[in-house]
Amino acid sequence: MNYSELRQKIAKQLEQLSNEKLVLVSDFIDSIKQDQSITQKQFPVNPLIKMKPYAYLADPSEPAISPDDWEMNEEFKEDD
């Protein structure tokens, strides 16, 4: 169902509702709008989004573990 068909269906449904039920529909729509605004406030923009990798001037080719530490850790491998 495309957008215009959906709008036509909803319009027909609204025409058949009593005033009391239209009030409920209106309240529901208001609550949806309120939920959307609350959701947007709960999840602010990430302040780190503009940061780039290696902003602290590290060399991307630099290993995370120095070769000396790597060799030391290799000595303590458990045999299976």
Long-range contacts (C-beta under 8 A, 24 or more apart in sequence): none
